Amino acid sequence: MPLGNSESETTPLLRPATPPVAEPNRLGNGISRVNLIIVKDITCRNWYQQNYPPGSELPPDACKAPAVKQSFAVAITFLGTIEGIGILISMTTSGYFAARFGRKPVLMSYFALYITGVVALLSADASDGPFFYPFLIVWLILSALTSVLALELVCNMYVVDVVDPGERTASLSKLAGWGVVGAAPSWAIGGYISAFFDDNRLVFYLSIILMALALLYIVSFVPESFPRSQRDLLQRQREEELAHQNQFQRLLSSLFTPFKSLRLLKPMHNPATGRKGHRLVWCGIHALLTGIGELHALTIVIAWLTAEMDFQTSDTGLVMTSYALECAFVLLFIIPTVRRALTPLYTGSDSAQSETSSSEAQSTTPPSQKSSTKLDIHLAFASWVIGAIAMLCVGISKKKTGVHLSLGLWALSSARTPAFKSLAASSVEPILQGEALSAI
């Protein structure tokens, strides 16, 4: 069930609020991903400053020197490591801060920190003095903490807070679709702007403008979906837990409070059945295994197409853009339609079973929510089967047409993510749904 929100904290604008946040974020974040170019420029200039006398003029082909390329490769590896650590921290702590202070302050903080990070990078690029490294460090930290995944997590919390369980998967799917719509043209737009004006900084200025507009939209129109009454109730529950702990345990709890959402991954007692529930544990294991398998899948596909089928940059760009648009179409239209068509079948089946089962009568879970959960499980499983078949088809494709069709089939497996998130949210009581999403 959605959370009961007080009138002072919510407005009818809440339901359509997330697409105008998700889309500019994906677009603004994506167009600035050509920051690899500006990072290369910074690495190049910094290497020459360290290895040549002060005041030496930078050669025209300075960045093509083998030593500079090696330094750039090390910098990219370092950036990737820092980004991975930042994503882990932001994803695990966002649940706590969103539950403690509300979803809206976390959203506003995300955009404000992102803008600050981009300004720090531009400042580092323009600085040759003692402020170069401080600016660069600020950008590194803020860039790692303000990943797209962290913002999508908070947007998903909004959806889970206000949407009924039966509509949750379709709403999460539409939200993801709007994100893809913003991401699909971002790389092309960023590259075109940089090439047309011959200035890598312009995409950062545009990114700042888009993020600032999104921040203004949040401040002006997006209400709070997790009301103060629910936040206070959750805080009282945590204080009661601390009251039963000794001084050392309290100290540890205080130190690791922002990471407490991970505690939901352990089996928890279900008062309705009198047994421990393991569904969120399996969701966590599923998230770990699929994350490992899916994280670099698209990168591997691009590398395979380049190496085995001799795809040029234009071919790869066309394939990836068409795949992104197909994913957006599936998420925005096909998944909600399919789920709406299948829901009566699952609801009717569960209603018939509840009439003949005495144990069902004692359960506190509504039949509609049980049917919704079962449908989510089947959608997630079917999506992974389709995705596996699609990857096999990519591997055996000999022509570009086969690659396009295979990736189109892979796009049909996009239901796995919203269905899985909805399933995780339904595994805990409503007050903990945001932290459950953060934990997985």
C-alpha positions as MATLAB code, in Angstrom:
seq = 'MPLGNSESETTPLLRPATPPVAEPNRLGNGISRVNLIIVKDITCRNWYQQNYPPGSELPPDACKAPAVKQSFAVAITFLGTIEGIGILISMTTSGYFAARFGRKPVLMSYFALYITGVVALLSADASDGPFFYPFLIVWLILSALTSVLALELVCNMYVVDVVDPGERTASLSKLAGWGVVGAAPSWAIGGYISAFFDDNRLVFYLSIILMALALLYIVSFVPESFPRSQRDLLQRQREEELAHQNQFQRLLSSLFTPFKSLRLLKPMHNPATGRKGHRLVWCGIHALLTGIGELHALTIVIAWLTAEMDFQTSDTGLVMTSYALECAFVLLFIIPTVRRALTPLYTGSDSAQSETSSSEAQSTTPPSQKSSTKLDIHLAFASWVIGAIAMLCVGISKKKTGVHLSLGLWALSSARTPAFKSLAASSVEPILQGEALSAI';
ca = [
       0.000    0.000    0.000;
       1.231    3.535   -0.653;
       2.143    5.644    2.329;
      -0.482    7.878    3.820;
       0.721   11.404    3.152;
      -0.370   14.478    5.002;
      -1.892   17.243    2.913;
       0.733   19.751    3.891;
       3.472   17.715    2.334;
       1.964   16.432   -0.899;
       0.121   17.752   -3.935;
      -1.488   16.179   -7.010;
       1.729   17.035   -8.877;
       3.566   14.169   -7.209;
       2.707   11.417   -9.676;
       3.945   13.190  -12.827;
       6.866   14.801  -10.973;
       9.529   12.192  -11.574;
       9.862   12.199  -15.421;
      10.863   15.914  -15.559;
      13.533   15.062  -12.958;
      14.789   11.794  -14.471;
      14.965   12.990  -18.078;
      17.055   16.184  -17.668;
      19.305   14.352  -15.219;
      20.079   11.620  -17.764;
      20.500   14.176  -20.541;
      22.634   16.576  -18.503;
      24.742   13.774  -17.066;
      25.153   12.093  -20.432;
      26.195   15.104  -22.509;
      28.948   15.872  -20.005;
      30.284   12.321  -20.297;
      32.646   13.682  -22.917;
      34.461   14.886  -19.796;
      36.946   12.146  -20.687;
      38.274   14.655  -23.223;
      38.707   17.391  -20.648;
      40.260   14.879  -18.237;
      42.698   13.972  -20.995;
      43.566   17.658  -21.496;
      44.134   18.106  -17.769;
      46.275   14.950  -17.598;
      48.315   16.071  -20.596;
      48.957   19.576  -19.290;
      49.742   18.323  -15.793;
      52.246   15.738  -17.092;
      54.158   18.365  -19.076;
      54.194   20.764  -16.145;
      55.742   18.079  -13.961;
      58.336   16.912  -16.509;
      59.338   20.126  -18.290;
      60.681   23.480  -17.043;
      58.056   26.005  -15.876;
      56.773   28.198  -18.673;
      57.481   25.651  -21.429;
      55.041   25.849  -24.327;
      52.808   22.822  -24.759;
      53.527   21.116  -28.141;
      50.527   20.750  -30.537;
      50.720   16.940  -30.416;
      51.578   16.803  -26.718;
      48.628   14.577  -25.763;
      49.671   11.927  -28.311;
      52.956   11.158  -26.541;
      53.129    7.542  -25.214;
      53.913    8.711  -21.662;
      50.850   10.979  -21.679;
      48.640    8.168  -22.995;
      49.891    5.926  -20.198;
      49.144    8.619  -17.607;
      45.664    9.054  -19.088;
      45.018    5.287  -18.876;
      46.063    5.318  -15.214;
      43.793    8.328  -14.584;
      40.800    6.591  -16.186;
      41.402    3.453  -14.110;
      41.620    5.576  -10.975;
      38.443    7.466  -11.891;
      36.605    4.192  -12.472;
      37.677    2.884   -9.078;
      36.666    6.085   -7.284;
      33.333    6.108   -9.120;
      32.623    2.508   -8.108;
      33.332    3.278   -4.448;
      31.207    6.418   -4.661;
      28.276    4.525   -6.175;
      28.463    1.934   -3.396;
      28.466    4.648   -0.723;
      25.731    6.774   -2.314;
      23.427    3.833   -3.021;
      23.677    2.413    0.500;
      23.393    5.759    2.301;
      20.660    7.325    0.154;
      18.075    5.029    1.719;
      18.956    6.175    5.234;
      19.081    9.902    4.451;
      15.855    9.725    2.419;
      14.135    7.969    5.337;
      15.582   10.344    7.941;
      15.164   13.706    6.206;
      12.734   12.946    3.373;
      13.030   12.248   -0.340;
      12.929   15.880   -1.487;
      16.006   17.114    0.475;
      18.035   14.200   -0.885;
      16.952   15.024   -4.443;
      17.877   18.683   -4.007;
      21.234   17.740   -2.472;
      21.993   15.468   -5.422;
      21.556   18.204   -8.013;
      23.326   20.844   -5.907;
      26.344   18.580   -5.350;
      26.448   17.595   -9.031;
      26.510   21.253  -10.115;
      29.222   22.002   -7.533;
      31.307   19.093   -8.852;
      31.091   20.280  -12.468;
      32.043   23.825  -11.424;
      35.032   22.374   -9.537;
      36.150   20.466  -12.655;
      35.926   23.581  -14.810;
      37.843   25.502  -12.150;
      40.551   22.826  -12.100;
      40.811   22.988  -15.895;
      41.256   26.762  -15.756;
      43.720   26.694  -12.856;
      47.477   26.180  -13.018;
      48.242   27.297   -9.485;
      47.882   25.830   -5.998;
      44.097   25.439   -6.345;
      44.368   22.877   -9.160;
      44.484   19.758   -6.979;
      41.882   20.909   -4.408;
      39.415   21.627   -7.224;
      40.177   18.273   -8.860;
      39.719   16.372   -5.586;
      36.369   18.085   -4.972;
      35.224   17.082   -8.454;
      36.396   13.487   -7.964;
      34.476   13.090   -4.711;
      31.265   14.790   -5.846;
      31.274   13.092   -9.245;
      31.539    9.707   -7.540;
      28.731   10.445   -5.081;
      26.271   11.904   -7.621;
      25.962    8.967   -9.989;
      22.852    8.522  -12.121;
      22.013    5.369  -10.157;
      21.733    7.303   -6.876;
      19.225    9.760   -8.319;
      17.212    6.982   -9.962;
      17.054    5.254   -6.579;
      15.421    8.280   -4.928;
      13.026    8.686   -7.881;
      12.073    5.025   -7.481;
      11.364    5.721   -3.797;
       8.918    8.425   -4.861;
       7.078    5.951   -7.074;
       6.992    3.251   -4.396;
       5.681    5.748   -1.815;
       2.642    6.909   -3.772;
       1.676    4.143   -6.204;
      -0.492    1.123   -5.392;
       1.272   -2.287   -5.582;
      -0.732   -3.264   -8.650;
       0.465   -0.186  -10.564;
       3.991   -0.079   -9.149;
       5.825   -2.118  -11.802;
       4.226   -0.181  -14.668;
       5.077    3.148  -12.991;
       8.688    2.112  -12.333;
       8.895    0.989  -15.953;
       7.661    4.366  -17.230;
      10.129    6.184  -14.991;
      12.995    4.096  -16.345;
      11.730    4.735  -19.880;
      11.830    8.504  -19.384;
      15.405    8.142  -18.130;
      16.359    6.244  -21.282;
      14.683    8.911  -23.438;
      16.968   11.467  -21.816;
      20.067    9.274  -22.086;
      19.614    8.092  -25.696;
      20.608   11.345  -27.475;
      22.930   12.645  -24.757;
      26.206   11.233  -26.095;
      25.476   12.381  -29.641;
      24.427   15.866  -28.491;
      27.491   16.243  -26.271;
      29.866   15.099  -29.000;
      28.219   17.281  -31.651;
      28.372   20.420  -29.497;
      32.038   19.841  -28.644;
      32.961   19.196  -32.286;
      30.879   22.015  -33.804;
      32.142   24.747  -31.464;
      35.565   23.161  -30.943;
      35.224   23.717  -27.189;
      34.902   20.865  -24.680;
      33.695   23.182  -21.917;
      30.373   24.081  -23.539;
      28.801   20.716  -22.720;
      29.560   21.319  -19.046;
      27.876   24.717  -19.133;
      24.830   23.115  -20.761;
      24.878   20.336  -18.180;
      24.925   22.900  -15.360;
      21.946   24.730  -16.916;
      19.906   21.515  -17.261;
      20.682   20.422  -13.708;
      19.892   23.899  -12.355;
      16.509   23.863  -14.125;
      15.787   20.416  -12.681;
      16.735   21.677   -9.203;
      14.435   24.679   -9.619;
      11.625   22.342  -10.701;
      12.135   20.180   -7.601;
      12.150   23.165   -5.253;
       9.032   24.677   -6.856;
       6.811   21.723   -7.755;
       7.961   18.373   -6.317;
       6.385   17.680   -2.902;
       7.607   15.318   -0.210;
       6.318   11.748   -0.597;
       7.591   10.380    2.736;
       5.723   12.473    5.350;
       7.190   13.624    8.650;
       4.872   11.335   10.623;
       6.383    8.285    8.905;
       9.925    9.599    9.346;
       9.334   10.208   13.065;
       7.828    6.734   13.476;
      10.854    5.148   11.832;
      13.195    7.222   14.002;
      11.367    6.098   17.180;
      11.737    2.476   16.108;
      15.483    2.966   15.705;
      15.755    4.657   19.093;
      13.942    1.717   20.673;
      16.449   -0.651   19.065;
      19.341    1.382   20.490;
      17.767    1.333   23.964;
      18.244   -2.455   24.126;
      21.928   -2.282   23.182;
      24.992   -1.831   25.363;
      27.316    1.163   25.029;
      29.699   -0.510   22.571;
      26.848   -1.677   20.348;
      25.389    1.842   20.374;
      28.735    3.248   19.292;
      28.954    0.809   16.379;
      25.348    1.515   15.418;
      25.999    5.248   15.414;
      29.092    4.881   13.226;
      27.334    2.682   10.668;
      23.879    4.293   10.832;
      23.910    5.512    7.179;
      24.536    1.921    6.052;
      21.757    0.390    8.155;
      19.568   -0.254    5.140;
      21.778   -3.291    4.470;
      20.383   -4.911    7.622;
      17.165   -5.557    5.706;
      18.986   -8.195    3.677;
      18.999  -10.585    6.625;
      15.936  -12.863    7.100;
      13.240  -10.967    9.021;
      10.325  -12.276   11.087;
       6.943  -12.090    9.353;
       4.141  -11.603   11.953;
       1.517  -12.786    9.439;
       3.055  -16.236    8.985;
       5.128  -16.542   12.156;
       8.167  -17.442   10.039;
      11.234  -15.651    8.770;
      10.945  -14.123    5.325;
      13.819  -14.780    2.938;
      12.517  -13.027   -0.183;
      14.629   -9.867    0.252;
      17.673  -12.046    0.922;
      17.144  -13.761   -2.423;
      16.555  -10.347   -4.010;
      19.934   -9.215   -2.686;
      21.675  -12.323   -4.028;
      19.893  -11.824   -7.352;
      21.018   -8.174   -7.493;
      24.633   -9.174   -6.796;
      24.790  -11.912   -9.423;
      22.922  -10.012  -12.138;
      24.943   -6.877  -11.415;
      28.148   -8.807  -12.021;
      26.777  -10.358  -15.197;
      25.059   -7.277  -16.624;
      27.362   -4.424  -15.579;
      29.679   -4.607  -18.581;
      27.385   -6.519  -20.952;
      26.815   -3.549  -23.254;
      30.524   -2.697  -23.274;
      31.369   -6.294  -24.174;
      28.821   -6.231  -26.999;
      30.379   -3.038  -28.395;
      33.876   -4.518  -28.161;
      32.721   -7.745  -29.862;
      31.007   -5.839  -32.694;
      34.141   -3.757  -33.215;
      36.554   -6.694  -33.158;
      34.563   -9.447  -34.855;
      32.258   -7.567  -37.254;
      34.511   -4.583  -37.960;
      31.883   -2.059  -36.856;
      32.968    1.560  -37.302;
      32.116    4.331  -34.837;
      29.092    5.378  -36.892;
      27.791    1.787  -37.007;
      28.207    1.344  -33.260;
      26.538    4.686  -32.557;
      23.553    3.738  -34.724;
      23.207    0.329  -33.060;
      23.417    1.750  -29.528;
      21.016    4.606  -30.266;
      18.442    2.260  -31.816;
      18.821   -0.128  -28.865;
      18.252    2.718  -26.385;
      15.149    3.891  -28.252;
      13.805    0.329  -28.358;
      14.339    0.029  -24.601;
      12.499    3.316  -24.069;
       9.545    2.121  -26.180;
       9.380   -1.182  -24.296;
       9.564    0.512  -20.884;
       7.080    3.274  -21.669;
       4.449    1.324  -23.609;
       4.875   -2.444  -23.910;
       5.537   -3.380  -20.280;
       2.631   -1.330  -18.819;
       0.321   -2.731  -21.506;
       1.389   -6.346  -20.980;
       1.108   -6.034  -17.219;
      -2.331   -4.449  -17.461;
      -3.468   -7.314  -19.718;
      -2.077  -10.044  -17.435;
      -3.233   -8.616  -14.101;
      -6.871   -9.885  -14.348;
      -5.617  -13.415  -15.057;
      -3.404  -13.459  -11.964;
      -6.001  -11.739   -9.779;
      -8.676  -14.253  -10.798;
      -6.371  -17.187  -10.144;
      -5.406  -15.960   -6.676;
      -9.025  -15.179   -5.759;
     -10.031  -18.739   -6.611;
      -7.197  -20.129   -4.500;
      -8.034  -17.884   -1.545;
     -11.589  -19.246   -1.453;
     -10.372  -22.824   -1.071;
      -7.395  -22.185    1.225;
      -7.906  -21.719    4.939;
      -4.391  -20.371    5.376;
      -5.165  -17.550    2.980;
      -7.895  -16.353    5.250;
      -5.388  -15.857    8.062;
      -2.916  -13.931    5.912;
      -2.713  -10.150    6.241;
      -1.486   -9.752    2.667;
      -4.300   -8.721    0.281;
      -4.915  -11.147   -2.626;
      -4.310   -8.291   -5.100;
      -0.829   -7.727   -3.686;
      -0.076  -11.461   -3.800;
      -1.128  -11.650   -7.441;
       0.961   -8.564   -8.216;
       4.005  -10.146   -6.555;
       3.543  -13.397   -8.454;
       3.243  -11.505  -11.737;
       6.451   -9.578  -10.949;
       8.310  -12.850  -10.326;
       7.142  -14.310  -13.622;
       7.940  -11.102  -15.542;
      11.463  -10.964  -14.102;
      12.098  -14.637  -14.881;
      10.739  -14.351  -18.442;
      12.827  -11.225  -19.019;
      16.066  -12.936  -18.031;
      15.285  -15.880  -20.311;
      14.624  -13.474  -23.201;
      17.815  -11.555  -22.383;
      19.921  -14.728  -22.370;
      18.508  -15.811  -25.741;
      19.168  -12.309  -27.133;
      22.834  -12.451  -26.089;
      23.208  -15.817  -27.804;
      21.633  -14.352  -30.941;
      24.102  -11.443  -30.894;
      26.957  -13.953  -30.735;
      25.779  -15.934  -33.754;
      24.747  -12.923  -35.877;
      26.731  -12.537  -39.097;
      25.130   -9.391  -40.481;
      24.155   -5.980  -39.183;
      20.474   -6.821  -39.563;
      20.912   -9.792  -37.237;
      22.644   -7.589  -34.658;
      19.813   -5.052  -34.752;
      17.168   -7.774  -34.355;
      19.098   -9.435  -31.514;
      19.448   -6.176  -29.599;
      15.759   -5.498  -30.236;
      15.035   -8.837  -28.563;
      17.316   -7.824  -25.700;
      15.301   -4.618  -25.316;
      12.204   -6.766  -24.719;
      13.878   -8.089  -21.560;
      13.796   -4.603  -20.001;
      10.925   -5.651  -17.720;
      13.441   -7.387  -15.443;
      14.512   -4.178  -13.671;
      11.144   -2.577  -12.752;
       9.654   -5.990  -11.883;
      12.590   -6.800   -9.629;
      12.424   -3.423   -7.847;
       8.687   -3.795   -7.305;
       9.248   -7.279   -5.915;
      11.858   -5.975   -3.453;
       9.536   -3.183   -2.307;
       6.700   -5.636   -1.664;
       9.006   -7.744    0.533;
       8.911   -5.287    3.462;
       6.376   -3.094    5.221;
       5.610    0.241    3.492;
       7.682    2.316    5.895;
      10.834    0.386    4.927;
      10.306    0.162    1.165;
      12.714    2.986    0.330;
      15.500    1.412    2.374;
      14.787   -1.975    0.792;
      15.426   -0.472   -2.651;
      18.634    1.066   -1.329;
      19.795   -2.239    0.149;
      19.518   -4.187   -3.104;
];
